[in-house]
Amino acid sequence: MSGGEVLVPVAELRGFVAALLEGLGLPEQHADDTAQALVDADLSGRSTHGVRLLPPYAARLREGAIAAAPELRVLSRTGAVSVLDGGNGLGQAVAAWAVRHSIDVARELGAAVTTVRRSNHLGALGSFTRLAAEQGMVCFLTQNTRANMAAAGGRQAAVGNNPFSFAVPAPGFPVVLDLSCSAVARSNIDLAAERGESIPEGWALGPDGRPTTDAQQALLGAVLPFAGHKGSGLAVVMGALAGVLSGATFGAAVPPLADYSRERDLGHFLVVVDVRALGSADDLAERMDRYVGEIADSAPAPGVERVRVPGEAADDRRRELLQRGIALPTTLLDTLRALADEVAVPSDALR
């Protein structure tokens, strides 16, 4: 841990974040769901999607660009298919509600397909699919974003980097895949720009459409897809599912995060399957255990200690940090304390 960081106990941090969000007007359940998701992102090693998102979220809440206490509505349900309206609430609160709804439908019918419109940025999607997997559900979740990525063969932003996550229940820990369709999440470029650091080649294009290692120029241009046409193709499909089919805003019509005059109207698309509808839960657990074991026992490449499956490293990190605490930059802590003072919330947990 560097001298510019402070270890904060996980339970205290989660309680502080929830209290701060309630101070900003969120109902208790929404504040708890959002705090759980943000702290879980830090626990799993995705600090760019953790509590550092609180300041920009707070700004949008205060300006009315996000509804603190949204009306969450089920617009329609046809068998296993539901269409939900998130009321322009915080994405984490809306997603938690949508996942719980989908789990209930899947328990009733074996599977659920759910679209959500009028939501906001979700952060780390794996936090939500993992929660479903821990309840015996296979879960797929994707979200659309503003067009911020060049499509394969292009040189300007034309499609969102539209993140997605899969989670499958397994003994020990769920198998969780959580990634965006770009070579790197744009938040990593934001972080590099804040620190005055350069970025690796292959991450982004500048505003002139040429590759750049300048983070500031990258923010004016477009991120690049991972694996060329493969990442680009996935982004197009995820955008169709989460943005187009949900009835949400999509592509360049999505307002920038810094535009407080309009709601962003982001969309989500979920598929949840109750594993009990697929066969004996015990048999499936044994089969997953063997499958994961075969991968983990495969020969590692030179310099690699051992082969891991998706979700394993995050699970190891989560257990470690639950004991040790989460290291947060002092600059972020100062910002969070100032926010807490403004809404009369004690910040003793951050000292």
Wavefront OBJ file of the C-alpha trace (Angstrom):
o trace
v 0.000 0.000 0.000
v 1.391 3.435 -0.945
v 1.653 6.395 1.414
v -1.215 8.020 -0.471
v -3.709 5.327 0.530
v -5.648 4.391 3.647
v -7.071 0.963 4.535
v -10.802 1.129 5.282
v -12.631 -1.866 6.830
v -15.161 -3.273 4.376
v -18.224 -3.250 6.630
v -17.533 0.334 7.707
v -17.002 1.471 4.130
v -20.221 -0.185 2.967
v -22.148 1.429 5.826
v -20.659 4.843 5.066
v -21.480 4.609 1.348
v -25.063 3.577 2.100
v -25.471 6.440 4.592
v -24.006 8.941 2.121
v -26.409 7.789 -0.592
v -29.354 8.065 1.802
v -28.137 11.571 2.594
v -28.337 12.284 -1.136
v -31.991 11.203 -1.131
v -31.938 7.494 -1.986
v -34.402 5.170 -0.230
v -32.725 2.723 2.167
v -33.020 -0.317 -0.148
v -31.600 1.583 -3.126
v -28.748 2.967 -1.014
v -27.917 -0.493 0.348
v -28.001 -2.108 -3.116
v -25.762 0.589 -4.594
v -23.313 0.479 -1.683
v -23.113 -3.307 -1.981
v -22.337 -3.108 -5.709
v -19.762 -0.305 -5.432
v -17.864 -1.892 -2.551
v -18.028 -5.306 -4.233
v -16.353 -3.790 -7.302
v -13.474 -2.628 -5.097
v -13.342 -6.029 -3.410
v -13.063 -7.812 -6.752
v -10.262 -5.575 -8.008
v -12.322 -3.273 -10.232
v -11.548 -0.040 -8.398
v -12.419 2.046 -11.463
v -16.024 0.886 -10.919
v -16.000 1.107 -7.124
v -16.576 3.889 -4.607
v -14.590 6.339 -6.749
v -17.806 6.634 -8.797
v -19.603 8.294 -5.873
v -18.545 11.899 -6.679
v -19.842 11.873 -10.297
v -22.976 10.004 -9.196
v -23.554 12.583 -6.450
v -23.198 15.418 -8.958
v -25.829 13.893 -11.260
v -28.167 13.227 -8.336
v -27.877 16.804 -7.119
v -28.489 18.247 -10.565
v -31.554 16.047 -11.034
v -29.975 14.130 -13.915
v -30.586 10.923 -11.911
v -33.730 10.387 -9.837
v -32.815 9.707 -6.215
v -36.134 7.959 -5.492
v -37.279 6.580 -8.863
v -40.571 4.857 -9.560
v -39.609 1.317 -10.589
v -42.292 -0.210 -12.815
v -42.996 -3.501 -14.526
v -44.351 -2.233 -17.854
v -45.356 -5.662 -19.140
v -44.850 -9.351 -18.559
v -45.561 -12.040 -21.128
v -44.751 -15.403 -19.609
v -41.047 -15.366 -18.787
v -40.423 -12.064 -20.617
v -40.604 -8.791 -18.661
v -40.142 -5.170 -19.696
v -39.095 -2.913 -16.825
v -38.776 0.857 -16.383
v -36.031 1.996 -14.020
v -37.449 5.489 -13.554
v -34.036 7.076 -14.230
v -32.663 5.686 -10.965
v -29.053 4.878 -10.153
v -28.031 1.945 -12.322
v -26.896 -0.249 -9.425
v -30.230 0.115 -7.619
v -32.207 -0.507 -10.810
v -30.114 -3.552 -11.740
v -30.442 -5.112 -8.276
v -34.226 -4.739 -8.513
v -34.255 -6.169 -12.044
v -32.130 -9.159 -11.040
v -34.392 -9.912 -8.052
v -37.429 -9.692 -10.337
v -35.776 -12.034 -12.845
v -34.835 -14.542 -10.140
v -38.445 -14.618 -8.929
v -39.699 -15.267 -12.470
v -37.040 -17.934 -13.053
v -38.024 -19.724 -9.841
v -41.601 -19.761 -11.092
v -41.009 -20.684 -14.736
v -37.426 -21.977 -14.905
v -36.069 -18.989 -16.825
v -36.562 -15.261 -17.247
v -35.758 -12.741 -19.977
v -35.856 -9.136 -18.805
v -35.248 -5.807 -20.488
v -34.809 -2.526 -18.618
v -35.068 1.007 -19.942
v -34.496 4.394 -18.258
v -31.528 3.258 -16.170
v -28.008 4.583 -15.670
v -24.381 3.437 -15.485
v -24.051 0.024 -13.787
v -20.391 -0.118 -12.854
v -19.160 -3.714 -12.582
v -21.818 -6.024 -14.029
v -20.261 -9.086 -12.406
v -21.501 -7.889 -9.016
v -25.065 -8.583 -10.165
v -24.571 -11.821 -12.099
v -22.555 -13.200 -9.184
v -25.425 -12.503 -6.770
v -27.775 -14.466 -9.027
v -25.291 -17.348 -9.320
v -25.037 -17.535 -5.534
v -28.773 -18.238 -5.548
v -28.435 -21.125 -7.985
v -29.059 -19.137 -11.153
v -27.167 -18.926 -14.413
v -27.184 -15.225 -15.279
v -26.326 -13.100 -18.298
v -26.448 -9.309 -18.114
v -25.459 -6.621 -20.581
v -25.780 -2.841 -20.705
v -25.505 -0.358 -23.535
v -23.336 2.743 -23.305
v -22.924 5.933 -25.279
v -21.122 5.391 -28.606
v -17.513 5.663 -27.433
v -15.755 2.944 -29.447
v -14.671 2.694 -33.046
v -16.210 -0.249 -34.886
v -13.794 -2.621 -36.640
v -12.387 -0.775 -39.649
v -13.601 2.616 -38.413
v -11.775 5.629 -37.012
v -14.450 7.391 -34.968
v -16.799 6.437 -32.136
v -19.756 4.565 -33.632
v -20.772 1.925 -31.067
v -20.718 1.612 -27.288
v -18.168 -0.643 -25.638
v -21.279 -2.273 -24.121
v -20.118 -4.426 -21.179
v -21.540 -7.853 -20.410
v -21.232 -10.537 -17.758
v -22.018 -14.240 -17.433
v -22.130 -16.130 -14.135
v -22.577 -19.870 -13.584
v -23.047 -21.469 -10.136
v -20.200 -23.762 -9.080
v -18.972 -25.270 -5.811
v -16.578 -22.963 -3.982
v -17.207 -19.813 -6.030
v -19.305 -18.871 -9.069
v -17.621 -18.781 -12.468
v -17.989 -15.121 -13.453
v -16.948 -13.438 -16.706
v -17.215 -9.629 -16.656
v -15.795 -7.492 -19.448
v -16.478 -4.727 -21.902
v -16.064 -5.026 -25.657
v -13.234 -2.498 -25.789
v -9.553 -3.248 -25.350
v -9.882 -1.551 -21.953
v -12.713 0.059 -19.997
v -12.846 3.783 -20.721
v -12.629 4.452 -16.979
v -9.015 3.241 -17.128
v -8.267 5.990 -19.630
v -10.056 8.484 -17.352
v -7.829 7.350 -14.503
v -4.664 7.653 -16.604
v -5.683 11.167 -17.657
v -6.271 12.149 -14.003
v -2.794 10.882 -13.117
v -1.096 12.448 -16.134
v -0.005 9.019 -17.369
v 0.229 7.697 -20.909
v -1.793 4.698 -22.081
v -0.578 1.599 -23.979
v -0.806 1.397 -27.746
v -3.952 -0.322 -28.966
v -6.261 1.197 -26.355
v -7.623 4.189 -28.230
v -7.688 6.596 -31.164
v -7.272 10.343 -30.865
v -9.780 12.848 -32.306
v -7.890 12.670 -35.619
v -8.721 8.956 -35.892
v -5.108 7.876 -35.391
v -3.800 5.578 -32.616
v -2.635 7.496 -29.550
v -0.906 6.867 -26.222
v -2.001 10.272 -24.867
v -4.860 9.702 -22.411
v -6.222 13.235 -22.838
v -6.355 12.830 -26.622
v -7.945 9.395 -26.218
v -10.794 10.926 -24.216
v -11.493 13.164 -27.207
v -11.399 10.242 -29.627
v -12.566 6.643 -29.320
v -11.592 3.465 -27.515
v -10.730 0.441 -29.655
v -12.432 -2.973 -29.588
v -10.593 -5.991 -28.217
v -9.574 -8.553 -30.834
v -10.651 -6.333 -33.719
v -13.829 -7.513 -35.430
v -14.602 -9.963 -32.592
v -14.948 -7.317 -29.912
v -16.626 -4.978 -32.369
v -19.177 -7.616 -33.354
v -19.973 -8.417 -29.729
v -20.469 -4.713 -29.015
v -22.974 -4.400 -31.861
v -24.961 -7.381 -30.580
v -24.877 -6.217 -26.936
v -26.029 -2.776 -28.004
v -28.919 -4.312 -29.924
v -29.999 -6.384 -26.907
v -29.582 -3.766 -24.186
v -30.226 -0.545 -26.100
v -32.471 -1.274 -29.051
v -34.674 -4.153 -27.849
v -35.149 -2.629 -24.392
v -36.618 0.583 -25.782
v -33.771 2.629 -24.260
v -31.740 5.364 -25.936
v -28.777 4.011 -27.908
v -25.654 5.026 -29.831
v -24.665 8.659 -30.139
v -28.094 9.741 -28.825
v -27.073 8.712 -25.284
v -26.093 11.950 -23.488
v -22.534 12.255 -22.138
v -22.080 11.657 -18.416
v -21.284 15.358 -17.944
v -24.601 16.450 -19.523
v -26.904 17.101 -16.568
v -29.783 18.466 -18.667
v -31.164 15.071 -19.741
v -31.542 11.577 -18.383
v -29.249 9.076 -20.094
v -31.915 6.344 -20.499
v -29.486 3.415 -20.607
v -30.814 -0.099 -21.124
v -30.116 -3.540 -19.670
v -30.857 -7.034 -20.960
v -30.905 -10.036 -18.608
v -31.346 -13.774 -18.966
v -31.673 -15.800 -15.756
v -32.025 -19.593 -15.654
v -32.765 -21.659 -12.557
v -30.320 -24.579 -12.704
v -32.958 -26.792 -11.057
v -34.879 -26.590 -14.325
v -31.904 -28.217 -16.068
v -31.604 -31.283 -13.862
v -30.470 -32.392 -10.421
v -28.750 -29.494 -8.642
v -26.338 -31.915 -6.942
v -25.443 -33.575 -10.252
v -24.897 -30.243 -11.976
v -22.726 -29.038 -9.083
v -20.585 -32.175 -9.348
v -20.224 -31.727 -13.106
v -19.235 -28.054 -12.693
v -16.718 -29.024 -10.021
v -15.093 -31.536 -12.396
v -15.158 -29.040 -15.285
v -13.514 -26.260 -13.265
v -11.022 -28.744 -11.812
v -9.916 -29.935 -15.251
v -9.192 -26.358 -16.305
v -7.456 -25.439 -13.055
v -5.315 -28.599 -13.185
v -4.104 -27.955 -16.731
v -0.396 -27.197 -17.206
v 0.416 -23.496 -16.668
v 2.469 -21.500 -19.155
v 6.034 -20.518 -18.230
v 6.014 -17.859 -15.531
v 2.403 -18.582 -14.533
v 1.867 -20.085 -11.090
v -1.371 -21.883 -11.996
v -4.330 -21.688 -14.336
v -7.390 -19.891 -13.013
v -10.978 -19.812 -14.221
v -12.975 -16.566 -14.562
v -14.050 -15.291 -11.174
v -11.390 -17.142 -9.169
v -8.910 -14.292 -8.797
v -11.700 -11.913 -7.810
v -12.968 -14.412 -5.249
v -9.469 -14.768 -3.740
v -9.073 -10.998 -3.614
v -12.516 -10.577 -2.050
v -11.689 -12.969 0.804
v -8.362 -11.225 1.422
v -9.795 -7.703 1.479
v -12.709 -8.690 3.688
v -10.054 -9.399 6.310
v -7.584 -6.625 5.481
v -9.762 -3.748 4.304
v -9.874 -1.761 1.048
v -7.077 0.680 0.210
v -8.505 4.007 -0.960
v -6.503 7.021 -2.211
v -6.346 9.874 0.274
v -7.518 12.271 -2.434
v -10.688 10.203 -2.888
v -11.191 10.015 0.871
v -10.948 13.816 1.115
v -13.628 14.152 -1.584
v -15.900 11.631 0.132
v -15.492 13.363 3.508
v -16.440 16.687 1.920
v -19.532 15.080 0.367
v -20.445 13.577 3.728
v -20.110 16.946 5.454
v -22.425 18.538 2.889
v -25.213 16.051 3.621
v -24.504 15.817 7.384
v -23.344 12.194 7.324
v -20.587 11.121 9.756
v -17.357 10.118 7.992
v -15.570 8.502 10.946
v -15.254 5.252 8.950
v -12.836 7.001 6.567
v -10.385 8.245 9.180
l 1 2 3 4 5 6 7 8 9 10 11 12 13 14 15 16 17 18 19 20 21 22 23 24 25 26 27 28 29 30 31 32 33 34 35 36 37 38 39 40 41 42 43 44 45 46 47 48 49 50 51 52 53 54 55 56 57 58 59 60 61 62 63 64 65 66 67 68 69 70 71 72 73 74 75 76 77 78 79 80 81 82 83 84 85 86 87 88 89 90 91 92 93 94 95 96 97 98 99 100 101 102 103 104 105 106 107 108 109 110 111 112 113 114 115 116 117 118 119 120 121 122 123 124 125 126 127 128 129 130 131 132 133 134 135 136 137 138 139 140 141 142 143 144 145 146 147 148 149 150 151 152 153 154 155 156 157 158 159 160 161 162 163 164 165 166 167 168 169 170 171 172 173 174 175 176 177 178 179 180 181 182 183 184 185 186 187 188 189 190 191 192 193 194 195 196 197 198 199 200 201 202 203 204 205 206 207 208 209 210 211 212 213 214 215 216 217 218 219 220 221 222 223 224 225 226 227 228 229 230 231 232 233 234 235 236 237 238 239 240 241 242 243 244 245 246 247 248 249 250 251 252 253 254 255 256 257 258 259 260 261 262 263 264 265 266 267 268 269 270 271 272 273 274 275 276 277 278 279 280 281 282 283 284 285 286 287 288 289 290 291 292 293 294 295 296 297 298 299 300 301 302 303 304 305 306 307 308 309 310 311 312 313 314 315 316 317 318 319 320 321 322 323 324 325 326 327 328 329 330 331 332 333 334 335 336 337 338 339 340 341 342 343 344 345 346 347 348 349 350 351
